[in-house]
């Protein structure tokens, strides 16, 4: 039932592979640099850092430098500023650079460094001295404003293969690491001004949360590889071209985004709470230990943000079993924390019922029919735009959780898209209808081959169902559809809005003889994830570090400046978004888990290796296990299970131990119908 679960100890949190260091880092800026002495020392150490970076670029990485430690109040500001100014040339990879051949490029590189140091030093000094912010900003950016004059150059490569100039990945789109590519100096300047302003404020005398609007767009059962060209007819265009143009082209494309339980209800409960499913207790879509009735909804990202002054709304699909939370004839149940609720009682493309405000301070069941105008993706799009307009008009920041049904089965594309992908080539990766599954667990060895024609049509229809989502985000002016992103621009809030696009889980299209989700294979646990927020990510880039669905709640909370009253397993992505996460400090692995009736499983996923355990007797602490181990670098399609290879015995043992660190009650909590052991006890 919906009861508050125990808040765990910090001791348990320490086991989560660094899962809480980002929030701790954020809290370290509470005081900030508040004195002229602090500001002066930051300026001094930053100037030293830039001179050192330039000296080592010109004379070799072993050149000696004079340095002073920055004040503790500045946190990582000095190192972050040097790193963004010199990029891959901090430190340089080669002993000697071609000073003559790259003279103009070196001059540009040095100018970037001095301009960055000037901005940070000047801005921090004026913040400490409470100067007029407009005048302070103008003074701070004077040298940055000269970059379009000093950096009219191409990126060149010297004989040692060093590329000059180089800047941090946050702004690298303006100075691509490609010989002969021109430096887009104005774009580089604007990127640096935006990021440095945020960073100085973060470590200044009175740090404040950014408090952006937050638009979270969630699709249902969408594979990670279905926004780009992989599955487009002919491979020439993106499946979701409008979405990629609106989000990926000016934001972050997370290529290693995963969900920790690849099933609708558990994944959504994890998104709302920032917790693994073994902590939320929502293991399945319904029944005991599953569904909306098992989710503790009293403390979620909605209640936290609403308590901080956000207007909040969920529009679309909530949790499986939502309609069972009240009896016929009773007022509809609306979970706490939502200023305006528009949840679907039954989730469908046509003939559905939504719970919506009745105009009298309560909520009513509103039926929708089967006319083309009732297609739910289109209806939800318009309701989202109306909520955004009302929020902007009220002058409050908003949090909108927009949850589409697409591309969940049954396959019902909008009429205007039916047949659009009929010419798509069949999907036949090496793992499709895998011929030899003798190395797989027992449950999979008995799996029959999939029906090719039936599965091919499901794939085509799912791709077509995504087109209405694509239009909801990017619009179709010629078709009279104004997309949500255009709506944000019209209202003047696009650049003040964090937009996150994610799926609740992936989907298998015949890989390993499987269709659907809830399985431990890549197609099931990976998800598409695109993020746009110019204040933290001014230019487009690809992000390859792990991001999880459980990271969203702590990310939203940090940006809104709210405390989190429950134990979380996720990590704020703020320092990933703005590129200041120190190298080597992000998670190197993560846990994924699920409770399919016949074979509950848990796995540890690293960059190269993935290890899965399936208990023979779920819930029995003495159970034996079936195991899978894949080298994803050599075997990305997971065709060869090497768990029983003696050469990998040490790796299996280490990853099995890691699994139990991430999930201490494993395998006692592997029985979906068994006891639900409390965490952190």
C-alpha positions in Angstrom: 0.0 0.0 0.0 1.0 3.7 -0.3 2.9 4.0 3.0 6.1 5.8 3.7 9.1 3.6 3.6 12.0 3.8 6.0 14.6 6.5 5.3 18.0 4.7 5.2 21.3 5.6 6.8 24.1 7.3 5.1 26.1 4.2 5.7 24.1 2.3 3.1 24.5 5.1 0.7 28.2 4.8 0.8 28.0 1.5 -0.9 26.4 2.8 -4.1 29.5 3.5 -6.1 29.7 7.2 -5.5 26.0 7.6 -5.9 25.8 10.7 -3.6 29.1 12.6 -4.1 27.5 15.1 -6.6 24.9 16.2 -4.1 27.6 16.5 -1.5 29.7 18.6 -3.9 26.8 20.9 -4.4 26.3 21.4 -0.7 30.0 22.3 -0.3 29.3 25.7 -2.0 26.9 26.8 0.7 29.3 29.6 2.0 31.1 30.4 -1.3 33.9 32.9 -1.6 32.7 36.0 0.3 35.8 38.2 0.9 38.0 40.3 -1.3 40.9 38.2 -0.1 39.2 35.1 -1.4 38.5 36.7 -4.8 42.1 38.0 -5.1 43.5 34.5 -4.4 41.2 33.0 -7.0 42.3 35.5 -9.6 46.0 34.9 -8.6 45.8 31.1 -8.8 43.7 31.2 -12.0 46.2 33.4 -13.7 49.0 31.1 -12.6 47.1 28.1 -13.9 46.6 29.7 -17.3 50.2 30.7 -17.6 51.2 27.2 -16.7 48.9 25.6 -19.2 50.3 27.9 -21.9 53.9 27.3 -20.9 53.4 23.5 -21.0 51.7 23.7 -24.3 54.6 25.6 -25.9 57.5 23.9 -24.0 56.3 20.5 -23.2 54.2 18.9 -20.4 57.2 18.6 -18.0 57.8 22.4 -17.9 57.9 23.6 -14.3 55.3 26.1 -13.1 54.8 28.3 -10.2 51.5 27.6 -8.5 49.5 28.5 -5.4 46.6 26.5 -4.0 43.2 28.2 -4.6 41.0 29.0 -1.6 38.8 26.1 -0.4 35.8 28.3 -0.9 36.4 28.2 -4.7 35.9 24.4 -4.9 36.7 23.3 -8.4 36.3 26.7 -10.0 40.0 27.3 -10.9 40.6 23.8 -12.3 37.3 23.9 -14.2 38.2 27.2 -15.8 41.7 26.1 -16.9 40.2 22.8 -18.2 37.6 24.5 -20.4 40.1 27.1 -21.7 42.8 24.5 -22.8 40.7 21.3 -23.3 42.8 18.4 -24.6 45.9 20.6 -24.2 45.6 20.6 -20.5 48.1 19.0 -20.2 49.4 18.7 -23.7 50.0 15.3 -25.1 53.3 16.1 -26.9 56.7 17.3 -25.7 57.0 20.0 -28.3 54.5 21.9 -30.4 55.2 23.5 -33.8 55.3 27.1 -32.6 55.9 28.5 -36.1 53.3 26.5 -38.0 50.7 27.0 -35.3 51.5 30.5 -34.3 48.0 32.0 -34.9 46.4 29.0 -33.2 48.7 29.3 -30.2 47.8 33.0 -30.0 44.1 32.1 -30.0 44.6 29.4 -27.4 46.4 31.9 -25.1 43.8 34.5 -25.6 41.1 32.1 -24.6 42.9 31.3 -21.4 43.6 35.0 -20.5 40.0 35.9 -21.3 38.6 33.1 -19.2 40.8 34.1 -16.3 39.8 37.7 -16.6 36.1 36.9 -16.6 36.3 34.7 -13.6 38.5 37.0 -11.6 36.6 40.2 -12.4 33.1 38.6 -12.0 33.9 37.1 -8.6 35.5 40.3 -7.3 32.4 42.3 -8.3 30.1 39.7 -6.7 32.0 39.9 -3.4 31.9 43.7 -3.5 28.2 43.7 -4.4 28.6 45.7 -7.5 25.8 46.4 -10.0 25.4 43.0 -11.8 24.9 44.5 -15.2 28.0 46.6 -15.0 29.9 43.7 -13.4 29.0 41.4 -16.3 30.1 44.0 -18.9 33.5 44.4 -17.2 34.0 40.7 -16.8 33.4 39.8 -20.5 35.6 42.5 -22.1 38.4 40.1 -23.1 36.0 37.4 -24.1 34.3 39.8 -26.4 37.6 40.1 -28.3 37.7 36.4 -29.2 36.0 36.9 -32.6 39.0 39.1 -33.5 41.8 37.0 -32.0 40.4 33.6 -33.0 39.7 33.9 -36.7 41.7 30.7 -37.3 41.3 27.0 -38.2 42.1 24.2 -35.8 45.4 22.8 -37.0 47.4 19.7 -36.2 51.2 19.8 -35.7 53.5 16.9 -36.5 53.1 15.5 -33.0 49.3 15.2 -33.8 48.4 17.9 -31.2 45.4 20.0 -32.2 45.4 23.7 -31.4 43.3 25.5 -30.3 41.5 23.1 -28.0 38.8 23.9 -25.5 36.8 21.7 -23.1 34.1 19.4 -24.4 31.4 21.9 -23.2 32.3 24.3 -26.0 34.1 22.0 -28.3 31.4 22.3 -31.0 32.8 25.8 -31.6 36.4 24.5 -31.9 36.0 21.0 -33.3 38.9 18.6 -32.9 39.2 18.3 -36.7 42.2 19.6 -38.6 41.1 22.4 -40.8 37.8 23.1 -39.0 37.2 26.8 -38.4 36.9 28.1 -34.9 33.4 29.6 -34.5 34.7 32.3 -32.3 31.4 34.1 -31.5 29.8 30.8 -30.5 32.9 30.0 -28.4 32.6 33.3 -26.7 28.9 32.9 -26.0 29.5 29.3 -24.7 32.2 30.5 -22.3 30.2 33.5 -21.0 27.2 31.3 -20.3 29.1 28.6 -18.4 31.5 30.8 -16.6 28.7 32.9 -15.3 27.0 29.9 -13.8 30.2 28.6 -12.3 31.2 31.9 -10.7 27.7 32.2 -9.2 28.0 28.6 -7.9 31.2 29.4 -5.9 30.4 33.1 -5.2 29.3 34.7 -2.0 25.6 33.9 -2.2 25.1 30.9 -4.4 21.5 30.3 -5.5 19.9 27.4 -7.3 19.1 28.0 -11.0 15.4 27.1 -10.6 14.7 26.4 -14.2 11.4 25.3 -15.6 11.5 21.5 -16.0 9.9 19.7 -18.9 10.3 15.9 -18.6 9.0 14.0 -21.6 8.7 10.2 -21.2 7.9 7.7 -23.9 6.8 4.1 -23.3 8.7 1.1 -24.5 11.1 3.1 -26.8 14.4 1.6 -27.8 17.5 3.6 -27.4 18.4 3.6 -31.1 15.1 4.9 -32.4 15.6 8.7 -32.5 18.5 8.6 -35.1 19.0 7.1 -38.5 19.4 3.4 -37.6 15.8 2.5 -38.2 14.8 5.2 -40.7 13.8 4.0 -44.2 17.0 4.0 -46.2 18.9 5.2 -43.2 19.1 8.6 -44.7 17.0 10.5 -42.1 16.4 10.3 -38.4 13.4 8.5 -37.1 12.7 11.5 -34.8 14.3 14.3 -36.9 12.3 17.1 -35.2 13.2 15.9 -31.7 16.9 15.6 -32.6 16.9 19.0 -34.2 15.2 20.6 -31.1 17.1 18.8 -28.4 20.2 16.9 -29.6 21.4 19.6 -32.0 21.7 22.1 -29.2 22.0 19.9 -26.1 23.3 16.6 -24.9 22.8 13.2 -26.5 23.4 10.6 -23.8 24.6 7.5 -25.6 24.9 5.4 -22.4 21.5 6.0 -20.8 19.9 3.1 -19.0 16.9 2.2 -16.8 17.5 0.2 -13.7 14.3 -1.9 -14.1 13.2 -2.2 -17.7 9.4 -2.4 -17.0 6.8 0.4 -17.0 5.7 0.7 -13.4 9.0 0.0 -11.6 10.9 2.3 -13.9 8.4 5.2 -13.4 8.4 4.7 -9.6 12.2 4.9 -9.8 12.0 8.1 -11.8 9.7 9.8 -9.3 11.8 8.8 -6.3 15.4 8.5 -7.5 15.4 5.0 -6.0 16.1 1.5 -7.3 13.1 -0.8 -7.5 14.4 -2.9 -4.7 14.1 0.2 -2.5 10.7 1.5 -3.8 9.2 -2.0 -3.4 7.6 -1.7 -6.9 8.8 -4.8 -8.6 6.1 -5.4 -11.2 3.2 -3.7 -13.0 0.6 -5.1 -10.7 -0.4 -7.5 -8.0 1.6 -8.0 -4.8 4.8 -5.9 -4.9 3.8 -4.1 -8.0 1.6 -1.4 -9.4 0.6 2.1 -8.2 -0.8 0.6 -5.0 2.7 -0.4 -3.8 4.3 2.9 -4.5 4.9 5.3 -1.6 3.7 8.5 -3.3 3.9 10.8 -0.2 7.4 11.9 -1.0 8.4 12.3 -4.7 10.0 14.8 -7.0 6.5 16.3 -7.4 6.0 17.0 -3.6 9.6 18.3 -3.3 9.2 20.8 -6.2 5.7 21.8 -5.3 6.9 22.6 -1.8 9.6 24.8 -3.4 7.1 27.0 -5.2 6.9 25.1 -8.6 3.6 24.6 -10.4 3.6 20.9 -11.1 1.6 18.7 -13.5 1.5 15.2 -14.7 -0.1 14.8 -18.1 -0.6 11.3 -19.5 0.4 7.9 -18.1 1.1 7.6 -14.4 1.7 4.2 -12.9 0.2 0.9 -13.9 -2.8 0.1 -11.7 -3.6 3.8 -11.2 -7.3 3.2 -11.8 -7.4 0.8 -8.9 -6.6 3.5 -6.3 -10.3 4.5 -5.9 -13.7 2.8 -6.2 -16.3 3.6 -8.7 -18.4 6.4 -7.4 -15.7 7.9 -5.3 -13.7 11.0 -6.2 -10.7 10.1 -8.4 -7.5 9.7 -6.6 -4.9 12.4 -7.3 -1.4 11.7 -5.8 0.1 14.4 -3.6 2.4 17.0 -5.1 0.6 17.9 -8.3 -0.8 21.4 -8.8 -2.7 20.3 -11.9 -3.3 16.6 -12.5 -4.3 15.2 -15.9 -3.6 11.5 -15.5 -5.0 8.8 -17.8 -7.3 6.4 -15.9 -7.0 3.9 -18.8 -4.0 4.4 -21.0 -4.8 4.1 -24.7 -4.6 5.9 -28.0 -8.4 6.1 -28.4 -11.4 5.6 -26.1 -9.6 6.5 -22.9 -10.6 8.4 -19.7 -8.6 11.2 -18.1 -8.8 12.6 -14.6 -8.9 16.3 -15.0 -9.9 19.4 -13.0 -13.6 19.8 -12.8 -13.5 23.6 -12.5 -14.9 23.4 -9.0 -11.7 22.6 -7.2 -11.9 18.9 -7.6 -11.4 16.3 -10.3 -13.6 14.4 -12.7 -13.4 11.5 -15.1 -13.4 12.9 -18.7 -13.9 10.4 -21.5 -12.4 10.7 -25.0 -13.6 9.0 -28.1 -12.3 7.4 -31.3 -12.2 10.4 -33.6 -8.9 11.3 -35.2 -8.8 14.4 -33.0 -8.9 12.1 -29.9 -5.6 10.5 -30.7 -4.0 10.7 -27.3 -0.5 11.8 -28.3 -2.0 14.9 -29.9 -4.4 15.5 -27.0 -1.6 15.3 -24.5 0.5 17.7 -26.6 -2.1 20.4 -26.5 -2.7 20.0 -22.7 1.0 20.3 -22.1 1.1 23.6 -24.0 -1.9 24.9 -22.1 -0.2 24.1 -18.7 3.0 25.8 -19.8 1.1 28.9 -20.9 -0.8 29.0 -17.5 2.4 28.6 -15.6 4.3 31.3 -17.4 1.3 33.6 -17.0 1.3 32.9 -13.3 5.0 33.8 -13.1 6.0 30.6 -11.4 8.6 28.0 -12.4 6.9 24.8 -13.6 7.6 21.1 -13.5 5.7 19.2 -16.3 5.9 15.4 -16.4 4.5 14.6 -19.9 4.1 10.9 -20.4 3.0 9.6 -23.8 1.8 6.0 -24.4 3.7 5.7 -27.7 5.2 3.5 -28.9 3.7 1.0 -26.5 1.5 -1.7 -28.1 -1.1 -2.1 -29.4 0.3 -0.7 -32.6 -1.9 2.3 -33.5 -0.1 5.1 -35.3 -1.9 8.4 -35.9 -3.8 8.0 -39.2 -1.5 10.6 -40.9 1.5 8.4 -40.2 0.0 4.9 -41.0 2.2 3.3 -43.6 5.0 5.9 -43.4 7.7 3.3 -42.4 6.3 0.4 -44.4 9.4 0.4 -46.6 11.8 0.1 -43.7 14.3 -2.7 -44.2 13.9 -5.7 -41.8 15.9 -5.5 -38.6 18.4 -8.4 -38.5 21.3 -7.9 -36.1 23.5 -10.9 -35.4 21.5 -11.7 -32.2 18.2 -11.7 -34.1 16.4 -15.1 -33.5 19.7 -16.3 -32.1 20.4 -19.7 -33.5 22.4 -21.2 -30.6 21.2 -20.4 -27.1 22.8 -23.3 -25.4 25.0 -20.9 -23.4 22.0 -18.9 -22.2 20.0 -19.5 -19.0 17.5 -22.3 -18.9 14.5 -20.0 -19.3 15.8 -18.7 -22.6 17.0 -22.1 -24.0 13.3 -23.1 -24.4 12.3 -19.9 -26.1 10.9 -20.6 -29.6 12.0 -18.5 -32.6 10.0 -15.3 -33.2 7.6 -14.9 -36.1 9.6 -12.7 -38.4 6.7 -11.1 -40.3 4.7 -10.3 -37.2 7.7 -8.8 -35.4 8.7 -6.8 -38.4 5.3 -5.2 -38.5 5.4 -4.4 -34.8 8.7 -2.6 -35.4 7.3 -0.6 -38.4 4.2 0.4 -36.4 6.2 1.4 -33.3 8.4 3.7 -35.5 5.3 5.2 -37.0 3.8 5.7 -33.5 6.8 7.8 -32.6 6.1 10.3 -35.4 3.3 12.0 -33.4 5.6 12.3 -30.4 8.2 13.8 -32.7 5.7 16.3 -34.0 4.6 17.1 -30.4 8.1 18.2 -29.6 9.2 19.7 -32.9 5.9 20.7 -34.6 4.8 20.6 -38.2 4.1 24.2 -39.3 2.8 23.1 -42.7 0.4 20.8 -40.9 -0.8 23.3 -38.4 0.9 21.7 -35.4 2.9 23.9 -33.1 5.4 21.9 -31.2 6.1 22.3 -27.5 9.6 23.7 -28.1 8.3 26.4 -30.4 5.6 27.1 -27.8 8.4 27.6 -25.2 10.2 30.0 -27.6 7.0 32.0 -28.2 6.6 32.4 -24.5 10.2 33.5 -24.1 11.2 30.7 -21.7 12.9 28.1 -23.9 16.4 28.9 -22.6 15.2 28.9 -19.0 13.7 25.4 -19.3 15.5 22.1 -18.7 14.0 19.6 -21.2 14.7 15.9 -20.7 13.5 13.3 -23.1 13.7 9.7 -22.0 11.9 6.3 -22.4 10.8 4.2 -19.4 12.5 1.1 -20.9 13.7 -0.3 -24.2 12.3 -3.1 -26.3 13.6 -6.3 -28.0 12.8 -6.8 -31.7 13.7 -10.4 -31.9 17.2 -10.3 -30.4 17.9 -13.6 -28.5 14.5 -14.8 -29.8 12.8 -12.2 -27.6 10.2 -9.4 -28.0 9.3 -6.9 -25.4 11.1 -5.8 -22.2 12.0 -6.7 -18.6 15.0 -8.8 -19.7 18.7 -8.3 -18.9 19.8 -7.6 -22.5 21.0 -4.3 -23.8 18.0 -3.6 -26.0 15.8 -3.8 -23.0 17.8 -1.8 -20.4 19.0 1.0 -22.7 16.9 4.1 -23.4 17.1 7.2 -25.5 18.0 10.3 -23.5 18.3 13.8 -24.8 18.7 16.9 -22.6 18.6 20.6 -23.5 19.4 23.3 -21.0 21.6 26.1 -22.5 22.6 27.5 -19.1 24.5 24.3 -18.3 25.1 22.9 -21.8 25.3 25.9 -24.3 26.5 23.8 -27.2 25.6 20.3 -28.5 27.7 17.4 -27.4 27.6 13.6 -27.1 27.9 12.3 -23.5 29.2 8.7 -23.0 29.1 8.4 -19.2 26.4 6.4 -17.6 23.1 8.2 -16.9 20.2 6.4 -15.2 16.5 7.0 -14.8 17.1 7.2 -11.0 19.4 10.2 -11.6 16.5 12.5 -12.7 14.9 13.1 -9.3 18.2 14.3 -7.7 19.0 16.3 -10.8 15.7 18.2 -10.7 15.9 18.6 -6.9 19.4 20.2 -7.1 18.5 22.6 -9.9 15.4 23.6 -8.0 17.3 24.0 -4.8 15.3 21.6 -2.7 16.4 19.1 -0.1 15.6 15.5 -0.6 13.9 13.9 2.4 14.3 10.2 1.4 17.3 8.0 0.7 18.2 8.1 -3.0 20.2 5.8 -5.2 20.5 8.2 -8.1 23.1 10.9 -8.6 22.5 14.5 -9.7 23.6 14.9 -13.3 24.2 18.7 -12.9 28.0 18.3 -13.0 27.7 16.0 -16.0 25.5 18.5 -17.8 27.9 21.4 -17.3 31.0 19.3 -17.8 32.6 19.9 -14.4 32.4 16.4 -13.0 36.1 15.6 -12.1 37.6 12.9 -14.2 37.5 9.5 -12.7 34.8 10.4 -10.1 31.7 9.3 -11.9 30.1 5.9 -11.6 32.0 3.1 -13.2 29.1 0.7 -13.0 25.5 0.4 -12.0 22.8 -2.1 -11.0 19.8 -3.2 -13.1 17.2 -5.6 -11.8 13.8 -7.1 -12.6 11.4 -9.7 -11.4 9.9 -11.6 -14.3 7.8 -14.4 -13.0 10.0 -17.3 -14.2 13.4 -15.8 -13.9 14.0 -12.7 -11.6 17.5 -11.3 -12.4 20.0 -8.7 -11.3 23.1 -7.5 -13.1 26.0 -5.2 -12.8 26.9 -3.3 -16.0 30.4 -1.8 -16.5 31.6 0.0 -19.6 33.0 -3.3 -21.0 31.6 -6.1 -18.9 28.1 -7.1 -17.9 27.4 -9.8 -15.3 23.9 -11.2 -14.6 22.6 -13.6 -11.9 19.4 -15.6 -12.0 18.5 -17.4 -8.8 17.4 -21.0 -9.2 15.3 -20.7 -6.1 14.2 -17.0 -5.8 14.1 -15.8 -2.3 16.3 -18.5 -0.9 19.5 -17.1 0.6 21.3 -20.4 -0.2 20.1 -20.6 -3.8 22.3 -21.5 -6.7 22.5 -19.2 -9.7 22.6 -19.3 -13.4 25.1 -16.7 -14.6 25.8 -14.6 -17.7 29.0 -12.7 -18.4 29.5 -10.7 -21.6 32.5 -8.8 -22.9 30.6 -6.0 -24.6 33.7 -4.6 -26.3 34.3 -7.9 -28.1 30.7 -9.1 -28.1 28.3 -6.2 -28.2 25.4 -8.4 -29.3 25.8 -10.7 -26.2 26.2 -13.9 -28.2 28.8 -15.6 -26.2 28.2 -16.1 -22.4 31.7 -16.6 -20.8 30.6 -16.8 -17.2 31.7 -20.5 -17.0 35.1 -19.8 -18.6 37.8 -20.4 -15.9 39.8 -17.5 -17.3 37.0 -15.1 -16.1 36.5 -16.7 -12.6 38.1 -13.7 -10.8 36.0 -11.3 -12.7 32.8 -13.2 -12.0 33.7 -13.3 -8.3 34.4 -9.5 -8.2 31.2 -8.6 -10.0 29.2 -10.9 -7.9 30.5 -9.1 -4.8 29.8 -5.8 -6.4 26.2 -6.9 -7.1 25.7 -7.6 -3.4 27.1 -4.2 -2.5 24.6 -2.5 -4.7 21.8 -4.8 -3.6 22.5 -6.0 -0.1 19.4 -8.1 0.3 20.1 -10.1 -2.9 18.9 -12.9 -3.4 16.4 -12.8 -0.5 14.4 -10.0 -2.3 14.4 -11.8 -5.6 11.0 -13.4 -5.1 8.4 -11.0 -6.5 5.7 -12.6 -4.3 7.9 -13.0 -1.2 8.8 -10.7 1.6 9.8 -7.1 0.8 12.9 -6.7 3.1 13.4 -3.1 4.3 16.5 -1.3 3.0 19.1 0.2 5.3 18.4 -1.9 8.3 
